[in-house]
Amino acid sequence: MAYDKQSPVDRDGKHSSPSVEKLDAYALARWEAILHYMVSSGSGRNVTAPSQGVLLLLKERGLMANINGSALQISSAGFQFLLHSPHAQLWELLLQYLTMASARNMDLVEVLSFLFMLSTMELGRDYSVEQLSGTQKAMLEDLRDYGIIWQNKHSSRRFNPTRLATTLTSSAPPLPTVSATNTGATTQGFIVLETNYRLYAYTDNPLQTAVLNLFVSLKSRFPNLVVGAITRESVKKALTNGITADQIISYLTTHAHPQMRKNKPLLPVTVQDQIRLWELEKNRVKSQDGYLYTAFASQADYAYVLDYAKKLGVVLWENAQRRCFFGSLEGHANIRGFIERRSAGNL
């Protein structure tokens, strides 16, 4: 498909192609807004939600979920998603977008064609929408939500691909590094962790601070520094939200400050071990609803009912000496009916 050359004025007389710097800032803001919502949702903080299309994509991909009946919040898969590069993150969402295309009555071939077409476009140029198919025009609204394209307004007849689009099939970074601190610590690693569990994060990026808040008890914030500590309560909160100990350790390792990388091992062993112990502590006891069956008239009655419950596969615990056992909720109706029939002499 051929496109006409860049035009400074659209047919509606209001189009003005933005600079590369503006496109970069726009793409970064849109993309980080999605990630920031992921890490901040469920925390009680007032964070602007992305579009319903983006929310559906995140939920269908399993990156966000209604954990324990709560509002939509980041899942274990979502936290793992944050550990990936922006390029891998973008393609993970686009693959889910492709999976959902058929259900939305979109032509999968045209969706793929448009995505690869965007990757060949020139950053800083604008392109006409008039030569796009119906499916591809419908994609424009979705791609605006992800920061992949820019339009002056929804009805504009021209659009600009951002760096997220033009690097889809290349190894170049899909996002500018303007979110880094003035020292550049963000791109190199920004976390310093001490053996006393205190953590120093050399960043002024709200997104990175929000991620840390998932498993760190934050104490102080300065212009380019966040100070906190890894505590039993902060790790338990993360574990409750589906984040694992290995994911926490992986994040700390991935974003360790260059000064930390001189250490062998990189992270203090005592801190790593304690995080894993807190996870084991959480997983040591599991609760499950059910019914306790006791006060049997004889050992024979107990053994007869227990044998029936075992055949149903609903016995969770038993104690022969005390003539009692614990069954799941699902098996209660059958067990109760069995006991009633036996008491009535029908068995």
C-alpha positions as CSV (number, residue, x, y, z in Angstrom):
1,M,0.0,0.0,0.0
2,A,1.4,3.4,-1.0
3,Y,1.0,6.5,1.2
4,D,1.1,10.1,0.2
5,K,3.8,12.4,1.4
6,Q,3.7,14.4,4.7
7,S,1.2,17.3,4.6
8,P,1.5,20.1,7.1
9,V,-2.2,20.8,6.8
10,D,-5.0,18.2,6.8
11,R,-8.1,18.6,4.7
12,D,-10.0,19.8,7.7
13,G,-7.4,22.6,7.9
14,K,-6.3,21.8,11.4
15,H,-3.6,19.1,11.1
16,S,-0.1,19.9,12.2
17,S,2.4,17.1,12.3
18,P,4.1,16.9,15.8
19,S,7.9,16.8,16.2
20,V,9.7,13.6,17.0
21,E,10.2,14.8,20.6
22,K,6.5,15.4,21.0
23,L,5.7,11.9,19.6
24,D,8.2,10.3,22.0
25,A,6.8,12.2,25.0
26,Y,3.2,11.2,24.0
27,A,4.1,7.5,23.5
28,L,6.0,7.3,26.8
29,A,3.1,9.0,28.7
30,R,0.5,6.7,27.2
31,W,2.6,3.5,27.8
32,E,3.6,4.4,31.4
33,A,0.0,5.4,32.2
34,I,-1.0,1.8,31.5
35,L,1.8,0.3,33.6
36,H,1.2,2.8,36.4
37,Y,-2.5,1.8,36.5
38,M,-1.5,-1.8,36.7
39,V,0.8,-1.4,39.8
40,S,-1.4,1.2,41.5
41,S,-4.9,-0.3,41.1
42,G,-6.2,-1.9,44.3
43,S,-3.9,0.3,46.4
44,G,-6.6,2.9,47.2
45,R,-4.7,5.6,45.3
46,N,-6.6,7.7,42.8
47,V,-5.1,6.7,39.4
48,T,-6.7,7.4,36.1
49,A,-7.8,4.2,34.4
50,P,-7.0,3.5,30.8
51,S,-9.8,2.9,28.2
52,Q,-12.1,-0.1,28.6
53,G,-10.3,-1.7,25.6
54,V,-7.0,-1.6,27.4
55,L,-8.6,-2.9,30.7
56,L,-10.2,-5.8,28.8
57,L,-6.8,-6.6,27.1
58,L,-5.0,-6.7,30.5
59,K,-7.6,-8.9,32.1
60,E,-7.9,-11.3,29.2
61,R,-4.1,-11.7,29.2
62,G,-4.2,-12.4,32.9
63,L,-2.0,-9.4,33.8
64,M,-4.8,-8.1,36.1
65,A,-7.5,-10.0,37.9
66,N,-10.1,-9.6,40.6
67,I,-8.1,-11.2,43.4
68,N,-10.1,-12.5,46.3
69,G,-13.2,-10.8,45.0
70,S,-11.5,-7.4,45.1
71,A,-11.3,-4.7,42.5
72,L,-9.2,-5.3,39.4
73,Q,-5.5,-5.4,40.4
74,I,-2.1,-6.6,39.2
75,S,-1.7,-10.4,39.2
76,S,1.4,-12.6,39.5
77,A,1.6,-12.7,35.7
78,G,1.3,-8.9,35.7
79,F,4.3,-8.4,38.0
80,Q,6.3,-10.8,35.8
81,F,5.2,-8.7,32.9
82,L,6.9,-5.7,34.5
83,L,10.2,-7.5,34.5
84,H,10.2,-7.7,30.7
85,S,11.6,-5.1,28.4
86,P,9.2,-2.5,26.8
87,H,9.6,-4.3,23.5
88,A,8.5,-7.7,25.0
89,Q,5.7,-6.0,26.9
90,L,4.3,-4.4,23.8
91,W,4.4,-7.6,21.8
92,E,2.7,-9.5,24.6
93,L,-0.2,-7.1,24.5
94,L,-0.3,-7.1,20.7
95,L,-0.4,-10.9,20.7
96,Q,-3.4,-10.8,23.0
97,Y,-4.9,-8.2,20.7
98,L,-4.6,-10.6,17.8
99,T,-6.2,-13.4,19.8
100,M,-9.2,-11.2,20.5
101,A,-9.5,-9.9,16.9
102,S,-11.8,-12.6,15.6
103,A,-14.2,-12.2,18.5
104,R,-14.4,-8.5,17.5
105,N,-15.2,-9.4,13.9
106,M,-11.9,-7.9,12.8
107,D,-10.0,-9.4,9.8
108,L,-6.9,-11.0,11.3
109,V,-4.9,-10.7,8.1
110,E,-5.6,-7.0,7.9
111,V,-4.7,-6.5,11.6
112,L,-1.3,-8.2,11.1
113,S,-0.7,-6.4,7.8
114,F,-1.3,-3.0,9.5
115,L,1.0,-3.8,12.4
116,F,3.8,-4.8,10.1
117,M,3.1,-1.8,7.9
118,L,3.4,0.5,10.9
119,S,6.9,-1.0,11.6
120,T,8.1,0.2,8.1
121,M,6.8,3.8,8.5
122,E,9.0,6.7,9.1
123,L,9.1,8.4,12.5
124,G,8.1,12.0,12.2
125,R,6.0,11.6,9.1
126,D,2.2,11.6,8.9
127,Y,0.0,9.3,6.8
128,S,-3.5,9.3,5.5
129,V,-6.3,7.2,7.0
130,E,-8.3,7.2,3.7
131,Q,-6.4,4.3,2.2
132,L,-6.9,2.0,5.3
133,S,-9.5,-0.7,5.4
134,G,-12.5,-0.7,7.7
135,T,-10.7,-3.1,10.2
136,Q,-7.5,-0.9,10.1
137,K,-9.5,2.3,10.7
138,A,-11.1,0.6,13.7
139,M,-7.6,-0.2,15.0
140,L,-6.6,3.4,15.1
141,E,-8.6,4.1,18.3
142,D,-7.0,1.1,20.0
143,L,-3.5,2.0,18.9
144,R,-4.0,5.5,20.2
145,D,-4.8,4.1,23.6
146,Y,-1.4,2.2,23.6
147,G,0.5,5.2,22.4
148,I,1.4,3.4,19.1
149,I,0.0,6.2,16.9
150,W,-0.8,9.9,17.4
151,Q,-3.7,11.8,15.9
152,N,-4.6,15.4,16.4
153,K,-8.2,14.4,17.1
154,H,-10.3,11.3,16.7
155,S,-11.8,12.5,13.4
156,S,-8.4,13.5,11.9
157,R,-7.8,12.1,8.4
158,R,-4.1,11.7,9.1
159,F,-2.0,9.9,11.8
160,N,1.6,9.7,12.9
161,P,3.3,6.5,14.0
162,T,5.2,6.8,17.3
163,R,8.5,5.1,18.1
164,L,6.4,2.2,19.6
165,A,5.2,1.6,16.0
166,T,8.3,2.1,14.0
167,T,10.4,-0.2,16.2
168,L,7.9,-3.1,16.3
169,T,10.1,-5.4,14.2
170,S,13.5,-3.9,15.0
171,S,16.0,-4.3,17.9
172,A,15.9,-0.5,18.6
173,P,14.5,0.6,21.9
174,P,10.7,1.2,21.5
175,L,10.6,4.0,24.1
176,P,12.9,7.0,24.7
177,T,14.8,7.1,28.0
178,V,13.4,10.5,29.1
179,S,11.9,8.8,32.2
180,A,15.4,8.2,33.6
181,T,16.8,10.5,36.3
182,N,19.4,13.1,35.4
183,T,22.1,10.8,36.6
184,G,21.1,8.1,34.3
185,A,20.7,5.6,37.2
186,T,17.3,4.5,36.0
187,T,18.6,2.9,32.7
188,Q,21.6,1.3,34.5
189,G,19.9,0.1,37.6
190,F,18.7,2.2,40.5
191,I,18.2,0.0,43.6
192,V,20.6,-0.4,46.5
193,L,19.7,-3.1,49.1
194,E,21.4,-3.5,52.4
195,T,21.7,-6.5,54.7
196,N,19.5,-4.7,57.3
197,Y,16.6,-4.8,54.7
198,R,16.8,-1.1,54.0
199,L,16.4,-0.1,50.4
200,Y,17.5,3.0,48.5
201,A,16.0,3.6,45.0
202,Y,17.8,6.4,43.0
203,T,14.8,7.4,40.9
204,D,12.2,10.1,40.4
205,N,10.0,8.0,38.2
206,P,6.5,7.6,39.6
207,L,6.0,4.2,37.9
208,Q,9.1,2.7,39.4
209,T,8.2,4.1,42.8
210,A,4.7,2.5,42.4
211,V,6.3,-0.9,41.5
212,L,8.5,-0.8,44.6
213,N,5.4,0.1,46.7
214,L,4.0,-3.4,45.9
215,F,6.6,-5.1,48.1
216,V,8.5,-2.4,49.9
217,S,7.4,-0.3,52.9
218,L,8.3,3.2,51.7
219,K,9.6,5.6,54.4
220,S,10.9,8.8,52.7
221,R,10.9,10.4,49.3
222,F,13.4,13.0,48.0
223,P,13.8,14.6,44.5
224,N,15.9,11.7,43.2
225,L,15.7,9.2,46.0
226,V,13.2,6.9,47.6
227,V,14.0,5.2,50.9
228,G,12.2,2.2,52.3
229,A,12.5,-1.3,53.8
230,I,11.6,-4.8,53.0
231,T,9.4,-6.0,55.9
232,R,7.4,-9.0,56.7
233,E,4.2,-7.0,56.3
234,S,5.2,-5.5,52.9
235,V,6.2,-8.9,51.5
236,K,3.1,-10.6,52.9
237,K,1.0,-7.9,51.1
238,A,2.8,-8.7,47.8
239,L,2.3,-12.5,48.3
240,T,-1.4,-12.0,49.0
241,N,-1.7,-10.2,45.6
242,G,-0.1,-13.2,43.9
243,I,3.5,-11.9,43.6
244,T,6.0,-14.6,44.4
245,A,9.3,-14.4,46.4
246,D,11.3,-15.3,43.2
247,Q,9.6,-12.5,41.3
248,I,10.5,-10.0,44.0
249,I,14.2,-11.2,44.1
250,S,14.3,-11.1,40.3
251,Y,13.0,-7.5,40.2
252,L,15.6,-6.4,42.8
253,T,18.4,-8.2,40.8
254,T,17.3,-6.8,37.4
255,H,17.2,-3.2,38.7
256,A,20.2,-3.3,41.0
257,H,22.4,-0.3,41.0
258,P,25.9,-0.6,39.3
259,Q,27.5,-0.3,42.7
260,M,25.5,-3.4,43.9
261,R,26.8,-5.4,40.9
262,K,30.3,-5.4,42.4
263,N,28.9,-7.7,45.2
264,K,29.1,-11.4,45.1
265,P,26.4,-12.5,45.4
266,L,24.6,-9.4,44.1
267,L,21.8,-9.3,46.7
268,P,22.4,-10.0,50.4
269,V,21.8,-13.7,51.0
270,T,20.1,-13.0,54.3
271,V,17.5,-10.8,52.6
272,Q,16.9,-13.4,49.8
273,D,16.5,-16.2,52.3
274,Q,14.1,-14.2,54.5
275,I,11.9,-13.2,51.6
276,R,11.6,-16.9,50.7
277,L,11.0,-17.9,54.4
278,W,8.1,-15.3,54.5
279,E,6.6,-17.0,51.5
280,L,7.0,-20.5,53.1
281,E,5.3,-19.1,56.2
282,K,2.4,-17.9,54.2
283,N,2.0,-21.2,52.3
284,R,2.5,-23.4,55.4
285,V,-1.1,-23.2,56.5
286,K,-4.0,-23.3,54.1
287,S,-7.7,-22.9,55.0
288,Q,-10.6,-24.6,53.3
289,D,-14.3,-24.5,54.1
290,G,-16.1,-27.7,54.9
291,Y,-17.9,-29.8,57.6
292,L,-16.6,-31.7,60.6
293,Y,-18.3,-35.1,61.1
294,T,-18.1,-36.4,64.6
295,A,-20.0,-38.1,67.5
296,F,-20.5,-41.4,65.7
297,A,-22.3,-44.0,67.8
298,S,-19.7,-46.7,67.1
299,Q,-16.5,-47.4,65.3
300,A,-18.4,-49.3,62.7
301,D,-20.7,-46.4,61.9
302,Y,-17.6,-44.1,61.7
303,A,-15.7,-46.5,59.4
304,Y,-18.8,-47.0,57.1
305,V,-19.5,-43.3,56.6
306,L,-15.8,-42.5,56.2
307,D,-15.4,-45.2,53.5
308,Y,-18.4,-43.7,51.6
309,A,-16.8,-40.2,51.8
310,K,-13.5,-41.4,50.6
311,K,-15.1,-43.0,47.6
312,L,-16.6,-39.6,46.8
313,G,-13.1,-38.1,47.2
314,V,-14.2,-35.4,49.6
315,V,-12.3,-36.3,52.8
316,L,-9.8,-33.5,53.7
317,W,-8.7,-34.8,57.1
318,E,-9.5,-37.8,59.4
319,N,-8.8,-38.9,63.0
320,A,-9.7,-42.6,63.7
321,Q,-9.0,-42.3,67.4
322,R,-11.5,-39.5,67.9
323,R,-13.9,-40.9,65.3
324,C,-14.1,-37.8,63.3
325,F,-13.3,-36.5,59.8
326,F,-13.5,-33.3,57.8
327,G,-15.1,-33.2,54.4
328,S,-15.3,-30.5,51.7
329,L,-18.4,-28.3,51.1
330,E,-19.1,-30.1,47.8
331,G,-19.6,-33.5,49.4
332,H,-21.7,-32.4,52.4
333,A,-25.1,-33.0,50.8
334,N,-24.2,-36.5,49.8
335,I,-22.6,-37.4,53.1
336,R,-25.6,-36.0,55.1
337,G,-28.0,-37.9,52.9
338,F,-26.0,-41.1,53.4
339,I,-26.0,-40.7,57.2
340,E,-29.8,-40.0,57.3
341,R,-30.5,-43.1,55.2
342,R,-28.3,-45.2,57.4
343,S,-30.0,-43.8,60.6
344,A,-33.4,-44.6,59.1
345,G,-32.3,-48.2,58.5
346,N,-32.3,-47.9,54.7
347,L,-28.6,-49.0,54.4
